[in-house]
Amino acid sequence: MTEPVSERECKIREAMIEDAEGIRAVHLCAFPDEENEEVAELAVGILRHTSTPASLSLVACIGEAIVAHVAFTPMNKASSGELVGYNLAPVGVHPDHQKAGLGSKLIEYGIERMREQGVTILLVYGDPAYYGRFGFNAEIAEPFAPPHPLEFPFGWQGMFLSENPAFKAAALSCVPPLDQPELW
């Protein structure tokens, strides 16, 4: 098992366009061959895409090396374009640094940034056992129809970031890099 990374060793910061190749490299290594290109292109596409409100891409660095990445992208009502919340995807950690807490640290930092920006709900499509640790659950996501049919519906989860969120059920749209049926 990899040793936990200390705060001194690991710096989390907002990604810059110059980080594209480092982000791509992380996802190419972190995911299996059958999906790594697709996820790497998604991560770089989100970094390069301009949206209003803006997406948030974060990297974890040890020294100058990017060793982990996560992105948060706006999710809007498909009917009106009104912001509903944000989606967390993708997240990847270089295999040399997996099991050291970097993915969790990066996600927790991103969740706090979303709270500070006034985001009321986060959505994710992924492993319930992993994302449940952060407070995501299927019940919260249920009223929100994802942009495309889900291959694994049990993976659609949500998390409230405020105590009394005002929300209504809605069909959602997402940023163009994520708007690909094969990703869902």
Backbone as ProteinMPNN parsed JSONL, in Angstrom:
{"seq_chain_A": "MTEPVSERECKIREAMIEDAEGIRAVHLCAFPDEENEEVAELAVGILRHTSTPASLSLVACIGEAIVAHVAFTPMNKASSGELVGYNLAPVGVHPDHQKAGLGSKLIEYGIERMREQGVTILLVYGDPAYYGRFGFNAEIAEPFAPPHPLEFPFGWQGMFLSENPAFKAAALSCVPPLDQPELW", "coords_chain_A": {"N_chain_A": [[0.835, -1.185, 0.0], [0.507, 2.227, -0.804], [2.075, 4.936, 0.856], [0.379, 7.492, 2.75], [0.142, 10.797, 1.413], [1.733, 13.712, 2.478], [0.594, 17.003, 3.491], [2.561, 18.875, 2.939], [4.029, 17.711, 0.895], [2.2, 17.48, -1.2], [0.494, 19.607, -3.335], [-2.477, 21.257, -4.02], [-4.088, 22.763, -6.697], [-5.748, 25.088, -8.929], [-6.242, 23.994, -12.218], [-4.387, 24.877, -15.151], [-4.384, 25.875, -18.608], [-1.945, 25.14, -19.624], [-1.444, 22.81, -18.322], [-2.557, 20.72, -19.64], [-1.324, 18.452, -20.998], [-0.12, 17.106, -18.857], [-2.372, 16.447, -17.334], [-3.714, 14.836, -19.158], [-1.857, 12.725, -19.294], [-2.034, 11.653, -16.684], [-4.657, 10.556, -16.655], [-4.457, 8.727, -18.757], [-2.758, 6.838, -17.645], [-4.169, 6.118, -15.341], [-6.554, 4.838, -15.961], [-8.066, 1.849, -17.373], [-6.972, 0.34, -20.485], [-9.148, 0.106, -22.299], [-10.723, 2.333, -21.873], [-9.153, 4.556, -21.331], [-8.208, 6.517, -23.217], [-10.555, 7.841, -23.952], [-11.401, 8.937, -21.475], [-9.206, 10.554, -20.873], [-9.319, 12.39, -23.006], [-11.782, 13.564, -22.411], [-11.167, 14.847, -19.945], [-9.203, 16.731, -20.746], [-10.692, 18.089, -22.65], [-12.665, 19.303, -21.049], [-11.039, 21.03, -19.554], [-10.201, 22.782, -21.57], [-12.586, 23.837, -22.506], [-14.82, 26.591, -22.469], [-17.211, 27.745, -20.283], [-20.273, 29.147, -18.947], [-21.819, 29.173, -15.97], [-18.354, 28.789, -15.037], [-16.422, 25.796, -15.508], [-14.585, 23.782, -13.155], [-11.381, 22.733, -12.871], [-9.107, 20.805, -11.129], [-5.811, 20.126, -9.968], [-3.529, 17.868, -8.387], [-0.317, 18.187, -7.229], [2.974, 16.944, -6.917], [5.87, 18.252, -6.146], [6.738, 19.533, -9.233], [5.254, 17.827, -10.737], [2.195, 16.69, -12.05], [-0.04, 14.679, -10.428], [-2.59, 13.906, -9.954], [-6.026, 14.519, -10.878], [-9.142, 16.287, -11.056], [-12.408, 17.17, -12.201], [-15.072, 19.547, -12.198], [-18.158, 20.261, -13.499], [-20.676, 22.487, -14.84], [-24.168, 21.721, -14.546], [-27.139, 22.016, -16.189], [-30.667, 22.907, -16.408], [-32.278, 21.199, -18.925], [-34.39, 22.269, -20.338], [-34.432, 25.064, -19.88], [-31.857, 26.026, -19.495], [-31.08, 26.965, -17.077], [-28.954, 27.0, -14.242], [-28.488, 24.091, -12.33], [-26.753, 22.568, -10.726], [-23.551, 21.057, -10.155], [-21.466, 18.665, -11.845], [-19.343, 16.005, -10.975], [-16.621, 14.871, -12.545], [-14.102, 13.936, -14.828], [-12.255, 11.939, -12.42], [-8.956, 11.211, -11.607], [-6.037, 9.417, -10.598], [-2.589, 9.107, -10.709], [-1.161, 5.876, -11.082], [1.151, 5.357, -9.486], [0.642, 6.812, -7.248], [-1.776, 6.103, -6.199], [-4.067, 4.995, -3.676], [-3.081, 6.52, -1.642], [-4.534, 8.521, -0.65], [-4.822, 10.775, -2.237], [-6.812, 11.127, -4.264], [-9.16, 11.341, -2.726], [-8.504, 13.603, -1.193], [-8.344, 15.553, -3.182], [-10.971, 15.516, -4.231], [-12.431, 16.258, -1.917], [-11.38, 18.826, -1.522], [-12.321, 20.047, -3.858], [-15.103, 19.822, -3.454], [-15.397, 21.557, -1.29], [-14.64, 23.962, -2.528], [-16.777, 24.189, -4.344], [-18.903, 24.55, -2.552], [-18.153, 27.049, -1.457], [-18.581, 28.592, -3.697], [-21.278, 28.695, -3.776], [-22.736, 26.605, -4.86], [-25.413, 24.33, -4.869], [-26.017, 21.628, -5.258], [-24.268, 18.642, -5.991], [-23.539, 16.299, -8.51], [-22.826, 12.952, -9.538], [-21.626, 10.302, -11.575], [-20.862, 7.255, -10.902], [-19.041, 4.788, -8.967], [-20.96, 3.729, -6.3], [-19.983, 2.841, -3.784], [-17.479, 4.067, -3.561], [-18.011, 6.892, -3.954], [-19.974, 7.304, -2.054], [-18.632, 7.658, 0.317], [-18.124, 10.341, 0.451], [-20.526, 11.49, 0.8], [-22.361, 11.314, -1.244], [-25.419, 10.094, -2.655], [-27.918, 7.919, -4.125], [-30.607, 8.625, -3.842], [-30.751, 11.428, -3.675], [-30.018, 12.194, -6.257], [-32.036, 11.166, -7.794], [-34.361, 12.791, -8.682], [-33.289, 14.103, -10.856], [-32.818, 13.908, -14.206], [-30.282, 12.452, -16.037], [-28.141, 13.682, -18.745], [-28.038, 11.708, -20.732], [-29.167, 8.308, -21.371], [-28.364, 5.97, -18.793], [-25.834, 3.517, -18.501], [-25.347, 2.107, -16.181], [-27.561, 2.595, -13.996], [-27.614, 2.688, -11.159], [-25.345, 4.059, -10.456], [-25.763, 6.78, -10.567], [-25.689, 9.575, -8.636], [-26.181, 11.974, -5.981], [-25.429, 14.936, -4.032], [-26.153, 17.173, -1.492], [-25.062, 20.492, -0.978], [-25.835, 22.532, 0.577], [-27.892, 23.344, 3.403], [-30.723, 23.676, 3.146], [-31.624, 23.193, 0.332], [-33.187, 24.593, -2.508], [-34.847, 23.014, -4.924], [-36.031, 21.588, -7.979], [-37.34, 18.79, -9.712], [-35.684, 17.845, -12.716], [-34.78, 17.518, -16.165], [-31.501, 17.191, -17.278], [-28.818, 19.054, -18.815], [-25.446, 19.137, -20.078], [-21.976, 20.256, -20.196], [-20.406, 20.522, -23.452], [-18.02, 18.732, -23.791], [-18.672, 16.607, -22.079], [-21.025, 15.755, -23.027], [-21.637, 13.218, -24.381], [-23.035, 10.281, -25.387], [-21.759, 7.756, -24.958], [-20.249, 8.102, -22.673], [-21.969, 7.917, -20.623]], "CA_chain_A": [[0.0, 0.0, 0.0], [1.242, 3.478, -0.883], [1.982, 5.761, 2.058], [-0.353, 8.742, 2.562], [0.955, 11.941, 1.012], [1.564, 14.799, 3.431], [0.196, 18.312, 2.959], [3.761, 19.544, 2.442], [4.442, 17.099, -0.366], [1.164, 17.591, -2.221], [-0.162, 20.91, -3.475], [-3.657, 21.256, -4.881], [-4.297, 24.077, -7.3], [-6.591, 25.111, -10.11], [-5.502, 23.633, -13.43], [-4.22, 25.888, -16.199], [-4.362, 25.272, -19.936], [-0.606, 24.568, -19.801], [-1.433, 21.522, -17.636], [-3.327, 19.75, -20.435], [-0.609, 17.195, -21.244], [0.039, 16.422, -17.575], [-3.692, 15.896, -16.998], [-3.926, 13.726, -20.102], [-0.973, 11.622, -18.891], [-2.591, 11.037, -15.474], [-5.82, 9.727, -17.004], [-4.006, 7.599, -19.585], [-2.184, 5.834, -16.732], [-5.083, 5.758, -14.26], [-7.699, 4.059, -16.428], [-7.742, 0.697, -18.235], [-6.782, 0.632, -21.906], [-10.39, 0.201, -23.054], [-11.385, 3.618, -21.661], [-8.244, 5.631, -20.929], [-8.171, 7.602, -24.217], [-11.829, 8.556, -23.845], [-11.398, 9.718, -20.238], [-8.17, 11.585, -21.019], [-9.856, 13.421, -23.901], [-12.807, 14.265, -21.644], [-10.502, 15.725, -18.973], [-8.571, 17.85, -21.464], [-11.782, 18.853, -23.251], [-13.254, 20.145, -20.0], [-10.059, 22.082, -19.255], [-10.15, 23.738, -22.689], [-13.915, 24.376, -22.797], [-15.257, 27.752, -21.705], [-18.645, 27.714, -20.004], [-20.761, 30.101, -17.967], [-20.653, 29.388, -15.122], [-17.137, 28.072, -15.426], [-16.029, 24.5, -14.943], [-13.439, 23.85, -12.253], [-10.444, 21.611, -12.956], [-8.09, 20.874, -10.082], [-4.729, 19.149, -10.039], [-2.673, 17.654, -7.227], [1.068, 18.131, -7.711], [4.087, 16.663, -6.024], [6.88, 19.018, -6.871], [6.116, 20.095, -10.43], [4.535, 16.759, -11.444], [0.766, 16.506, -11.827], [-0.239, 13.276, -10.081], [-4.027, 13.631, -9.862], [-6.877, 15.54, -11.498], [-10.592, 16.17, -10.958], [-13.134, 18.274, -12.833], [-16.446, 19.82, -11.81], [-18.743, 20.991, -14.621], [-22.057, 22.883, -14.591], [-25.306, 20.941, -15.053], [-28.244, 22.948, -16.348], [-31.951, 22.371, -16.841], [-32.274, 21.055, -20.376], [-35.453, 23.101, -20.902], [-34.233, 26.508, -19.749], [-30.454, 26.399, -19.362], [-30.843, 27.436, -15.711], [-28.014, 26.172, -13.485], [-29.031, 23.233, -11.274], [-25.637, 22.21, -9.869], [-22.325, 20.671, -10.862], [-21.152, 17.247, -11.979], [-17.956, 15.66, -10.682], [-16.076, 13.866, -13.476], [-13.555, 12.704, -14.276], [-11.225, 12.019, -11.391], [-7.928, 10.208, -11.847], [-4.796, 9.509, -9.828], [-1.515, 8.305, -11.295], [-1.026, 4.615, -10.339], [2.216, 5.418, -8.481], [0.178, 7.582, -6.093], [-3.081, 5.623, -5.767], [-4.165, 4.443, -2.319], [-2.377, 7.403, -0.712], [-5.472, 9.553, -0.217], [-4.829, 11.959, -3.11], [-8.118, 11.277, -4.903], [-10.075, 11.848, -1.696], [-8.088, 14.959, -0.849], [-8.699, 16.397, -4.326], [-12.434, 15.603, -4.27], [-12.861, 17.053, -0.764], [-11.017, 20.217, -1.81], [-13.263, 20.511, -4.872], [-16.415, 19.976, -2.827], [-15.348, 22.792, -0.506], [-14.668, 25.072, -3.504], [-18.15, 24.287, -4.854], [-19.676, 25.159, -1.457], [-17.773, 28.467, -1.396], [-19.163, 29.265, -4.868], [-22.726, 28.713, -3.628], [-23.363, 25.483, -5.545], [-26.269, 23.653, -3.903], [-26.031, 20.184, -5.457], [-23.256, 17.995, -6.829], [-23.959, 15.023, -9.061], [-21.721, 12.134, -10.014], [-21.992, 8.997, -12.128], [-19.717, 6.417, -10.576], [-19.153, 3.712, -7.993], [-21.581, 4.176, -5.055], [-19.138, 2.55, -2.614], [-16.433, 5.094, -3.498], [-18.543, 8.245, -3.793], [-20.754, 7.353, -0.826], [-17.758, 8.139, 1.397], [-18.126, 11.804, 0.462], [-21.884, 11.938, 1.062], [-23.223, 11.134, -2.412], [-26.336, 8.956, -2.622], [-28.819, 7.823, -5.272], [-31.876, 9.292, -3.554], [-30.641, 12.855, -3.989], [-29.935, 12.362, -7.714], [-33.223, 10.588, -8.445], [-35.222, 13.726, -9.417], [-32.566, 14.738, -11.949], [-32.556, 13.006, -15.329], [-28.989, 12.766, -16.644], [-28.233, 14.075, -20.144], [-28.166, 10.529, -21.599], [-29.486, 7.088, -20.61], [-27.219, 5.438, -18.046], [-25.538, 2.089, -18.606], [-25.461, 1.588, -14.822], [-28.348, 3.62, -13.3], [-27.292, 2.761, -9.727], [-24.191, 4.93, -10.272], [-26.168, 8.2, -10.593], [-25.78, 9.972, -7.233], [-26.122, 13.401, -5.706], [-25.013, 15.384, -2.708], [-26.508, 18.564, -1.237], [-23.985, 21.276, -0.379], [-26.427, 23.502, 1.486], [-28.832, 22.668, 4.291], [-32.098, 23.72, 2.656], [-31.583, 23.543, -1.083], [-34.446, 24.695, -3.244], [-34.646, 22.403, -6.226], [-37.157, 20.885, -8.58], [-36.937, 17.742, -10.654], [-35.36, 18.408, -14.023], [-33.894, 16.846, -17.114], [-30.282, 17.994, -17.263], [-27.857, 19.124, -19.919], [-24.086, 19.276, -19.555], [-21.028, 20.907, -21.103], [-20.17, 19.699, -24.639], [-17.097, 17.594, -23.681], [-19.311, 15.526, -21.336], [-22.277, 15.455, -23.71], [-21.39, 12.106, -25.28], [-23.767, 9.142, -24.837], [-20.895, 6.648, -24.535], [-19.709, 8.384, -21.339], [-23.034, 7.719, -19.646]], "C_chain_A": [[0.879, 1.247, 0.0], [1.027, 4.285, 0.388], [1.166, 7.02, 1.766], [0.605, 9.888, 2.235], [0.691, 13.08, 1.986], [1.16, 16.083, 2.711], [1.389, 19.039, 2.341], [4.166, 19.013, 1.083], [3.48, 17.4, -1.506], [0.531, 18.976, -2.191], [-1.331, 20.755, -4.433], [-3.847, 22.673, -5.392], [-5.245, 23.944, -8.481], [-5.722, 24.815, -11.332], [-5.465, 24.813, -14.396], [-4.141, 25.168, -17.542], [-3.003, 24.604, -20.202], [-0.481, 23.185, -19.146], [-2.073, 20.401, -18.459], [-2.592, 18.427, -20.621], [-0.365, 16.407, -19.961], [-1.263, 15.764, -17.122], [-3.981, 14.691, -17.885], [-3.111, 12.503, -19.665], [-1.513, 10.905, -17.645], [-3.724, 10.09, -15.84], [-5.442, 8.546, -17.89], [-3.448, 6.476, -18.72], [-3.209, 5.288, -15.742], [-6.205, 4.826, -14.688], [-7.26, 2.904, -17.307], [-7.707, 1.092, -19.707], [-8.086, 0.833, -22.669], [-11.13, 1.531, -22.856], [-10.446, 4.79, -21.411], [-8.181, 6.795, -21.921], [-9.407, 8.484, -24.089], [-11.852, 9.464, -22.605], [-10.358, 10.841, -20.319], [-8.658, 12.726, -21.91], [-10.949, 14.23, -23.205], [-12.158, 15.279, -20.7], [-9.888, 16.95, -19.645], [-9.635, 18.72, -22.132], [-12.449, 19.785, -22.26], [-12.317, 21.3, -19.67], [-10.09, 23.17, -20.325], [-11.48, 24.424, -22.965], [-14.238, 25.559, -21.887], [-16.759, 27.658, -21.52], [-18.984, 28.815, -19.012], [-21.939, 29.453, -17.265], [-19.501, 28.471, -15.533], [-17.033, 26.704, -14.77], [-14.843, 24.738, -14.015], [-12.621, 22.581, -12.434], [-9.364, 21.834, -11.918], [-7.042, 19.807, -10.311], [-4.045, 19.057, -8.679], [-1.269, 17.457, -7.783], [1.994, 17.74, -6.572], [5.294, 17.239, -6.744], [6.171, 19.685, -8.042], [5.228, 19.086, -11.152], [3.059, 16.707, -11.053], [0.546, 15.017, -11.592], [-1.712, 12.905, -9.934], [-4.799, 14.803, -10.442], [-8.339, 15.238, -11.205], [-11.22, 17.384, -11.639], [-14.562, 18.335, -12.297], [-17.042, 20.697, -12.907], [-20.203, 21.327, -14.334], [-23.056, 21.934, -15.251], [-26.503, 21.879, -15.043], [-29.542, 22.22, -16.645], [-31.929, 22.328, -18.361], [-33.287, 22.008, -21.018], [-35.135, 24.588, -20.912], [-32.777, 26.952, -19.719], [-30.102, 26.92, -17.976], [-29.922, 26.455, -14.974], [-28.737, 25.401, -12.392], [-27.939, 22.934, -10.257], [-24.428, 21.881, -10.709], [-22.184, 19.16, -10.867], [-19.66, 17.048, -11.705], [-17.525, 14.557, -11.651], [-15.169, 14.557, -14.476], [-12.62, 12.993, -13.105], [-10.227, 10.892, -11.677], [-6.684, 10.49, -11.026], [-3.779, 8.599, -10.498], [-1.315, 7.044, -10.455], [0.071, 4.618, -9.271], [1.772, 6.106, -7.188], [-1.22, 7.182, -5.641], [-2.967, 5.003, -4.378], [-3.39, 5.271, -1.289], [-3.273, 8.553, -0.249], [-5.559, 10.77, -1.119], [-6.179, 12.188, -3.78], [-9.123, 11.866, -3.929], [-9.766, 13.297, -1.356], [-8.516, 15.948, -1.943], [-10.218, 16.591, -4.404], [-12.94, 16.47, -3.119], [-12.54, 18.532, -0.96], [-11.998, 20.806, -2.823], [-14.656, 20.721, -4.318], [-16.45, 21.275, -2.025], [-15.364, 24.02, -1.424], [-16.07, 25.278, -4.063], [-19.062, 24.936, -3.802], [-19.422, 26.661, -1.399], [-18.381, 29.255, -2.549], [-20.688, 29.28, -4.821], [-23.456, 27.614, -4.386], [-24.18, 24.709, -4.513], [-26.293, 22.141, -4.059], [-24.886, 19.759, -6.36], [-23.832, 16.662, -7.274], [-22.73, 14.27, -9.534], [-22.306, 10.845, -10.58], [-20.793, 8.098, -11.922], [-20.057, 5.387, -9.504], [-19.756, 4.219, -6.676], [-20.72, 3.919, -3.809], [-18.055, 3.617, -2.455], [-17.034, 6.461, -3.167], [-19.43, 8.397, -2.562], [-19.944, 7.872, 0.348], [-17.778, 9.65, 1.535], [-19.514, 12.37, 0.751], [-22.829, 11.842, -0.129], [-24.163, 9.956, -2.174], [-27.34, 9.054, -3.764], [-30.118, 8.581, -5.053], [-31.846, 10.771, -3.939], [-30.64, 13.082, -5.498], [-31.205, 11.947, -8.44], [-34.085, 11.594, -9.214], [-34.574, 14.341, -10.671], [-32.237, 13.721, -13.043], [-31.226, 13.391, -15.968], [-29.147, 13.073, -18.135], [-28.44, 12.912, -21.122], [-28.563, 9.329, -20.745], [-28.21, 6.495, -19.994], [-27.066, 3.941, -18.268], [-25.735, 1.405, -17.251], [-26.226, 2.611, -13.971], [-28.034, 3.76, -11.81], [-26.116, 3.689, -9.445], [-24.518, 6.413, -10.263], [-26.487, 8.631, -9.174], [-25.668, 11.479, -7.081], [-25.72, 13.672, -4.278], [-25.417, 16.846, -2.568], [-25.333, 19.263, -0.557], [-24.513, 22.388, 0.521], [-27.527, 22.787, 2.27], [-30.252, 22.615, 3.771], [-32.117, 24.08, 1.17], [-32.987, 23.599, -1.69], [-34.188, 24.108, -4.624], [-35.926, 21.746, -6.681], [-36.595, 19.854, -9.531], [-36.688, 18.365, -12.02], [-34.572, 17.42, -14.858], [-32.697, 17.766, -17.276], [-29.541, 17.975, -18.593], [-26.488, 19.377, -19.298], [-23.204, 19.982, -20.584], [-20.715, 19.971, -22.274], [-19.153, 18.555, -24.471], [-17.709, 16.377, -22.976], [-20.579, 15.023, -22.039], [-22.085, 14.399, -24.803], [-22.065, 10.871, -24.682], [-22.886, 8.015, -24.313], [-20.26, 6.876, -23.154], [-20.726, 8.082, -20.241], [-23.455, 6.269, -19.65]], "O_chain_A": [[1.876, 1.313, 0.719], [-0.077, 4.313, 0.933], [1.244, 7.564, 0.665], [1.733, 9.932, 2.726], [-0.465, 13.38, 2.286], [1.354, 16.233, 1.505], [1.244, 19.738, 1.338], [4.596, 19.773, 0.215], [3.901, 17.557, -2.652], [0.091, 19.449, -1.143], [-1.19, 20.192, -5.519], [-3.779, 23.645, -4.639], [-5.511, 22.846, -8.968], [-4.609, 25.325, -11.456], [-6.385, 25.63, -14.448], [-3.858, 23.97, -17.589], [-2.931, 23.612, -20.928], [0.49, 22.471, -19.395], [-2.121, 19.256, -18.012], [-3.188, 17.37, -20.417], [-0.4, 15.177, -19.973], [-1.252, 14.655, -16.589], [-4.44, 13.654, -17.408], [-3.618, 11.382, -19.667], [-1.452, 9.678, -17.566], [-3.75, 8.946, -15.385], [-6.043, 7.477, -17.785], [-3.642, 5.299, -19.023], [-3.131, 4.125, -15.346], [-6.752, 4.097, -13.86], [-6.196, 2.965, -17.923], [-8.342, 2.065, -20.115], [-8.135, 1.645, -23.594], [-12.068, 1.825, -23.596], [-10.911, 5.923, -21.29], [-8.108, 7.95, -21.502], [-9.318, 9.711, -24.115], [-12.272, 10.618, -22.684], [-10.619, 11.959, -19.874], [-8.433, 13.896, -21.601], [-11.034, 15.445, -23.387], [-12.561, 16.442, -20.665], [-10.039, 18.072, -19.162], [-9.501, 19.942, -22.177], [-12.765, 20.928, -22.59], [-12.767, 22.436, -19.524], [-10.011, 24.357, -20.004], [-11.508, 25.484, -23.591], [-13.961, 25.528, -20.688], [-17.5, 27.509, -22.492], [-18.11, 29.347, -18.327], [-22.965, 29.202, -17.897], [-19.68, 27.509, -16.281], [-17.488, 26.486, -13.647], [-14.183, 25.775, -14.088], [-13.109, 21.481, -12.179], [-8.777, 22.914, -11.835], [-7.347, 18.716, -10.791], [-3.988, 20.027, -7.924], [-1.059, 16.658, -8.695], [1.816, 18.151, -5.425], [5.684, 16.769, -7.813], [5.132, 20.322, -7.87], [4.518, 19.454, -12.088], [2.721, 16.683, -9.87], [0.894, 14.189, -12.435], [-2.048, 11.727, -9.804], [-4.304, 15.928, -10.494], [-8.733, 14.075, -11.115], [-10.648, 18.473, -11.655], [-15.172, 17.312, -11.988], [-16.499, 21.758, -13.216], [-20.898, 20.559, -13.668], [-22.83, 21.42, -16.347], [-26.839, 22.463, -14.013], [-29.535, 21.067, -17.077], [-31.594, 23.32, -19.007], [-33.059, 22.499, -22.124], [-35.519, 25.3, -21.84], [-32.491, 28.136, -19.9], [-28.953, 27.281, -17.724], [-30.09, 25.239, -15.07], [-29.503, 25.975, -11.619], [-28.172, 23.036, -9.052], [-24.288, 22.362, -11.833], [-22.718, 18.468, -10.0], [-18.826, 17.833, -12.155], [-18.022, 13.434, -11.574], [-15.466, 15.667, -14.917], [-12.251, 14.138, -12.845], [-10.62, 9.759, -11.954], [-6.323, 11.643, -10.788], [-4.081, 7.449, -10.816], [-1.299, 7.13, -9.227], [-0.069, 3.944, -8.25], [2.44, 5.998, -6.16], [-1.8, 7.85, -4.785], [-1.899, 4.546, -3.97], [-3.081, 4.788, -0.2], [-2.82, 9.452, 0.46], [-6.291, 11.711, -0.811], [-6.643, 13.325, -3.858], [-9.856, 12.792, -4.275], [-10.674, 14.121, -1.245], [-8.991, 17.045, -1.649], [-10.692, 17.706, -4.619], [-13.794, 17.332, -3.33], [-13.342, 19.395, -0.601], [-12.454, 21.938, -2.661], [-15.325, 21.693, -4.67], [-17.436, 22.011, -2.081], [-16.031, 25.009, -1.122], [-16.507, 26.416, -4.238], [-19.897, 25.776, -4.137], [-20.36, 27.452, -1.303], [-18.668, 30.444, -2.408], [-21.327, 29.818, -5.725], [-24.676, 27.683, -4.542], [-23.702, 24.456, -3.407], [-26.562, 21.431, -3.089], [-24.574, 20.416, -7.353], [-24.522, 15.982, -6.514], [-21.716, 14.873, -9.886], [-23.343, 10.363, -10.124], [-19.819, 8.166, -12.672], [-21.225, 5.157, -9.189], [-19.143, 5.046, -6.0], [-20.742, 4.721, -2.875], [-17.748, 4.026, -1.335], [-16.613, 7.111, -2.21], [-19.617, 9.512, -2.075], [-20.5, 8.46, 1.276], [-17.485, 10.184, 2.605], [-19.672, 13.578, 0.928], [-23.986, 12.251, -0.03], [-23.777, 8.951, -1.577], [-27.582, 10.135, -4.302], [-30.674, 9.129, -6.005], [-32.823, 11.296, -4.473], [-31.207, 14.067, -5.97], [-31.42, 12.341, -9.587], [-34.514, 11.277, -10.323], [-35.244, 15.019, -11.449], [-31.468, 12.787, -12.82], [-31.055, 14.532, -16.397], [-30.18, 12.755, -18.724], [-28.962, 13.113, -22.219], [-28.329, 9.323, -19.536], [-27.136, 6.52, -20.596], [-28.042, 3.192, -18.229], [-26.224, 0.278, -17.177], [-25.598, 3.42, -13.288], [-28.177, 4.85, -11.256], [-25.909, 4.071, -8.294], [-23.643, 7.231, -9.98], [-27.432, 8.129, -8.566], [-25.127, 12.168, -7.947], [-25.674, 12.776, -3.434], [-25.074, 17.671, -3.415], [-24.691, 18.698, 0.328], [-23.735, 23.103, 1.153], [-28.028, 21.747, 1.842], [-30.928, 21.599, 3.939], [-32.58, 25.158, 0.798], [-33.843, 22.759, -1.412], [-33.399, 24.649, -5.399], [-36.789, 21.395, -5.877], [-35.51, 20.024, -10.085], [-37.387, 19.292, -12.431], [-33.808, 16.603, -14.344], [-32.855, 18.98, -17.398], [-29.627, 17.027, -19.373], [-26.384, 19.779, -18.139], [-23.638, 20.266, -21.701], [-20.754, 18.752, -22.109], [-19.414, 17.467, -24.984], [-17.312, 15.243, -23.244], [-21.128, 13.983, -21.675], [-22.333, 14.65, -25.982], [-21.706, 10.451, -23.581], [-23.233, 7.38, -23.317], [-19.782, 5.925, -22.536], [-20.371, 8.001, -19.065], [-24.346, 5.883, -18.895]]}, "name": "protein", "num_of_chains": 1, "seq": "MTEPVSERECKIREAMIEDAEGIRAVHLCAFPDEENEEVAELAVGILRHTSTPASLSLVACIGEAIVAHVAFTPMNKASSGELVGYNLAPVGVHPDHQKAGLGSKLIEYGIERMREQGVTILLVYGDPAYYGRFGFNAEIAEPFAPPHPLEFPFGWQGMFLSENPAFKAAALSCVPPLDQPELW"}
